[in-house]
Amino acid sequence: MSLFTNDVMAATAGAGGQSPMSSIFMLVIFGLIFYFMLIRPQSKRAKEHKGMVEALQKGDEVVTNGGVVGKITKVGENFITLTISENVEINVQRHAVSAALPKGTIKSI
C-alpha cells in the first residue's frame, strides 16, 4: 500500500510548483491584452459613429446599414428622410446610417 501513496505524493508535489503571484500576474496581463485588443477599439468606433450620426444635416449624402444610398432631405430627432430617387423618399432611423459620403457621390454612381 505504501507503494501507491508514494506515487500520489510525488504527483501532487510536482503540480503545485507555480506561485499564486505568477498566476495573478498572468491574469492581469491577459486582461490588459483583452482590453487593448477588443474593448478599447470597439468603444472608439462607437464614439466616432455617435458623433457622425449627431452631425447629420440636410443635404448630406449617406449610406445606410442595408446599403441604401441617398440624400438627406429632412432630419428629425430619431429619424431622417432620404431621397433615393426622384419622388422616392424613405424614412430611416438615424443610427441606421453607416457612413456619410462626400458631396457629389450619388451623381457619380
Backbone as CSV, one residue per row, in Angstrom:
resi,resn,N_x,N_y,N_z,CA_x,CA_y,CA_z,C_x,C_y,C_z
1,MET,0.808,-1.191,0.000,0.000,0.000,0.000,0.857,1.262,0.000
2,SER,2.004,1.194,0.618,2.872,2.359,0.652,3.446,2.667,-0.726
3,LEU,3.439,1.704,-1.626,3.915,1.907,-2.982,3.039,2.919,-3.713
4,PHE,1.724,2.837,-3.554,0.796,3.744,-4.231,0.798,5.143,-3.613
5,THR,0.957,5.237,-2.312,0.958,6.554,-1.677,2.182,7.357,-2.068
6,ASN,3.293,6.736,-2.299,4.496,7.458,-2.731,4.279,8.067,-4.120
7,ASP,3.608,7.322,-5.013,3.331,7.843,-6.352,2.380,9.042,-6.292
8,VAL,1.381,8.960,-5.448,0.415,10.052,-5.306,1.084,11.280,-4.724
9,MET,1.929,11.100,-3.728,2.625,12.219,-3.105,3.556,12.895,-4.115
10,ALA,4.201,12.131,-4.962,5.110,12.694,-5.958,4.333,13.475,-7.021
11,ALA,3.164,12.992,-7.411,2.357,13.671,-8.418,1.820,15.001,-7.904
12,THR,1.380,15.056,-6.669,0.841,16.299,-6.122,1.945,17.307,-5.831
13,ALA,3.128,16.865,-5.525,4.225,17.796,-5.251,4.674,18.501,-6.526
14,GLY,4.638,17.812,-7.662,5.047,18.421,-8.925,4.018,19.394,-9.456
15,ALA,2.742,19.240,-9.154,1.676,20.082,-9.689,1.637,21.449,-9.015
16,GLY,2.073,21.592,-7.819,1.963,22.847,-7.083,3.212,23.691,-7.161
17,GLY,3.972,23.619,-8.220,5.228,24.339,-8.330,5.079,25.818,-8.618
18,GLN,3.942,26.274,-9.177,3.746,27.688,-9.509,3.288,28.467,-8.285
19,SER,3.797,29.682,-8.178,3.353,30.520,-7.067,2.037,31.198,-7.440
20,PRO,1.211,31.521,-6.470,-0.065,32.188,-6.765,0.135,33.595,-7.352
21,MET,1.258,34.220,-7.050,1.522,35.561,-7.564,1.711,35.543,-9.079
22,SER,2.352,34.512,-9.603,2.551,34.435,-11.048,1.228,34.192,-11.775
23,SER,0.324,33.461,-11.149,-0.994,33.244,-11.753,-1.782,34.543,-11.827
24,ILE,-1.716,35.326,-10.781,-2.410,36.615,-10.765,-1.788,37.551,-11.798
25,PHE,-0.470,37.522,-11.914,0.227,38.352,-12.891,-0.214,37.983,-14.313
26,MET,-0.336,36.712,-14.611,-0.773,36.261,-15.933,-2.222,36.703,-16.207
27,LEU,-3.098,36.637,-15.223,-4.478,37.102,-15.394,-4.526,38.594,-15.702
28,VAL,-3.692,39.367,-15.038,-3.640,40.815,-15.284,-3.137,41.083,-16.700
29,ILE,-2.121,40.359,-17.123,-1.583,40.531,-18.483,-2.648,40.193,-19.518
30,PHE,-3.358,39.076,-19.347,-4.426,38.707,-20.283,-5.555,39.734,-20.276
31,GLY,-5.868,40.284,-19.117,-6.891,41.323,-19.036,-6.493,42.573,-19.805
32,LEU,-5.241,42.980,-19.684,-4.760,44.157,-20.419,-4.760,43.911,-21.928
33,ILE,-4.335,42.739,-22.342,-4.357,42.408,-23.770,-5.787,42.432,-24.288
34,PHE,-6.703,41.850,-23.541,-8.117,41.832,-23.924,-8.657,43.253,-24.047
35,TYR,-8.298,44.122,-23.104,-8.780,45.500,-23.126,-8.259,46.245,-24.354
36,PHE,-6.947,46.175,-24.605,-6.363,46.947,-25.697,-6.659,46.364,-27.073
37,MET,-6.965,45.080,-27.165,-7.236,44.473,-28.465,-8.720,44.463,-28.822
38,LEU,-9.620,44.435,-27.837,-11.046,44.300,-28.128,-11.908,45.453,-27.614
39,ILE,-11.822,45.758,-26.365,-12.756,46.708,-25.753,-12.479,48.139,-26.199
40,ARG,-11.232,48.561,-26.156,-10.892,49.947,-26.496,-11.206,50.298,-27.948
41,PRO,-10.826,49.482,-28.936,-11.176,49.830,-30.322,-12.677,49.846,-30.572
42,GLN,-13.415,48.950,-29.939,-14.866,48.914,-30.132,-15.516,50.173,-29.571
43,SER,-15.102,50.615,-28.401,-15.687,51.825,-27.826,-15.286,53.063,-28.630
44,LYS,-14.092,53.044,-29.213,-13.658,54.169,-30.042,-14.512,54.270,-31.309
45,ARG,-14.786,53.117,-31.955,-15.643,53.121,-33.143,-17.062,53.560,-32.806
46,ALA,-17.573,53.119,-31.670,-18.926,53.510,-31.266,-19.003,55.019,-31.026
47,LYS,-17.967,55.581,-30.447,-17.931,57.026,-30.188,-17.873,57.811,-31.502
48,GLU,-17.068,57.341,-32.460,-16.990,58.003,-33.762,-18.326,57.927,-34.504
49,HIS,-18.997,56.780,-34.438,-20.294,56.619,-35.114,-21.337,57.532,-34.489
50,LYS,-21.324,57.630,-33.164,-22.278,58.501,-32.475,-22.067,59.957,-32.887
51,GLY,-20.824,60.396,-32.996,-20.531,61.758,-33.429,-20.969,62.005,-34.860
52,MET,-20.772,61.018,-35.736,-21.182,61.147,-37.131,-22.708,61.228,-37.242
53,VAL,-23.409,60.418,-36.472,-24.875,60.427,-36.507,-25.423,61.747,-35.982
54,GLU,-24.816,62.298,-34.949,-25.278,63.572,-34.404,-25.003,64.741,-35.349
55,ALA,-23.997,64.606,-36.215,-23.619,65.696,-37.110,-24.356,65.652,-38.451
56,LEU,-25.282,64.720,-38.643,-26.009,64.627,-39.916,-26.858,65.881,-40.132
57,GLN,-26.817,66.397,-41.367,-27.569,67.595,-41.713,-28.310,67.373,-43.022
58,LYS,-29.239,68.270,-43.287,-29.968,68.238,-44.548,-28.987,68.462,-45.691
59,GLY,-29.080,67.644,-46.746,-28.202,67.759,-47.896,-27.026,66.797,-47.884
60,ASP,-26.763,66.131,-46.760,-25.671,65.159,-46.701,-26.045,63.909,-47.483
61,GLU,-25.050,63.290,-48.101,-25.244,62.037,-48.804,-24.720,60.915,-47.911
62,VAL,-25.547,59.883,-47.700,-25.216,58.833,-46.734,-25.493,57.448,-47.304
63,VAL,-24.911,56.448,-46.637,-25.179,55.040,-46.914,-25.734,54.439,-45.631
64,THR,-26.815,53.669,-45.740,-27.390,53.017,-44.569,-26.740,51.650,-44.364
65,ASN,-27.055,51.020,-43.244,-26.541,49.680,-42.960,-27.027,48.664,-43.986
66,GLY,-28.156,48.901,-44.588,-28.696,47.997,-45.599,-28.131,48.242,-46.987
67,GLY,-27.285,49.264,-47.154,-26.672,49.550,-48.439,-27.421,50.551,-49.288
68,VAL,-28.433,51.202,-48.733,-29.196,52.198,-49.478,-28.434,53.516,-49.477
69,VAL,-28.249,54.092,-50.663,-27.552,55.370,-50.807,-28.598,56.440,-51.065
70,GLY,-28.513,57.540,-50.341,-29.480,58.608,-50.539,-28.993,59.934,-49.997
71,LYS,-29.809,60.957,-50.271,-29.511,62.312,-49.827,-30.540,62.696,-48.762
72,ILE,-30.074,63.265,-47.668,-30.958,63.623,-46.560,-31.770,64.853,-46.949
73,THR,-33.106,64.738,-46.818,-33.974,65.880,-47.097,-34.629,66.428,-45.837
74,LYS,-34.699,65.612,-44.802,-35.332,66.058,-43.560,-34.663,65.326,-42.407
75,VAL,-34.338,66.072,-41.345,-33.683,65.493,-40.179,-34.591,65.676,-38.973
76,GLY,-34.936,64.555,-38.337,-35.722,64.590,-37.111,-34.867,64.160,-35.935
77,GLU,-35.511,64.011,-34.792,-34.775,63.624,-33.596,-34.296,62.179,-33.680
78,ASN,-35.169,61.277,-34.137,-34.821,59.863,-34.220,-34.757,59.334,-35.650
79,PHE,-35.389,60.018,-36.588,-35.469,59.544,-37.970,-34.968,60.612,-38.932
80,ILE,-34.496,60.156,-40.093,-34.153,61.060,-41.180,-34.912,60.594,-42.415
81,THR,-35.154,61.524,-43.331,-35.807,61.190,-44.595,-34.764,61.257,-45.693
82,LEU,-34.642,60.145,-46.433,-33.673,60.057,-47.518,-34.392,60.082,-48.852
83,THR,-33.851,60.827,-49.796,-34.321,60.775,-51.175,-33.379,59.829,-51.897
84,ILE,-33.928,58.695,-52.364,-33.085,57.714,-53.035,-33.233,57.771,-54.550
85,SER,-34.280,58.441,-55.026,-34.511,58.650,-56.447,-35.502,59.801,-56.551
86,GLU,-35.789,60.241,-57.764,-36.766,61.316,-57.906,-38.119,60.843,-57.403
87,ASN,-38.726,61.644,-56.535,-40.037,61.376,-55.946,-40.085,60.092,-55.123
88,VAL,-38.955,59.583,-54.690,-38.918,58.399,-53.824,-38.170,58.770,-52.549
89,GLU,-38.910,58.806,-51.447,-38.326,59.142,-50.151,-38.618,58.025,-49.167
90,ILE,-37.652,57.740,-48.300,-37.850,56.734,-47.257,-37.427,57.338,-45.924
91,ASN,-38.052,56.852,-44.869,-37.679,57.245,-43.516,-36.779,56.163,-42.932
92,VAL,-35.683,56.598,-42.335,-34.689,55.678,-41.777,-34.306,56.180,-40.394
93,GLN,-34.051,55.254,-39.483,-33.546,55.662,-38.177,-32.157,56.270,-38.335
94,ARG,-31.855,57.234,-37.497,-30.559,57.911,-37.589,-29.403,56.936,-37.378
95,HIS,-29.577,55.999,-36.467,-28.496,55.072,-36.145,-28.297,54.012,-37.224
96,ALA,-29.187,53.962,-38.227,-29.024,53.012,-39.321,-28.068,53.544,-40.384
97,VAL,-27.627,54.773,-40.253,-26.673,55.342,-41.205,-25.289,54.803,-40.855
98,SER,-24.637,54.185,-41.837,-23.320,53.610,-41.565,-22.181,54.540,-41.963
99,ALA,-22.393,55.391,-42.975,-21.306,56.286,-43.388,-21.869,57.502,-44.099
100,ALA,-21.181,58.613,-43.951,-21.501,59.824,-44.700,-20.561,59.879,-45.902
101,LEU,-21.116,60.155,-47.061,-20.341,60.180,-48.300,-19.938,61.604,-48.658
102,PRO,-18.873,61.770,-49.442,-18.510,63.112,-49.917,-19.578,63.645,-50.867
103,LYS,-19.705,64.955,-50.945,-20.686,65.590,-51.831,-20.439,65.183,-53.284
104,GLY,-21.524,64.900,-54.001,-21.431,64.542,-55.412,-21.237,63.055,-55.668
105,THR,-21.227,62.246,-54.634,-21.025,60.814,-54.827,-22.210,60.174,-55.530
106,ILE,-23.406,60.610,-55.207,-24.601,59.993,-55.796,-24.647,60.265,-57.310
107,LYS,-24.242,61.449,-57.745,-24.249,61.755,-59.163,-23.247,60.901,-59.938
108,SER,-22.147,60.548,-59.312,-21.131,59.751,-59.985,-21.488,58.266,-60.057
109,ILE,-22.471,57.850,-59.270,-22.886,56.437,-59.287,-23.758,56.205,-60.409
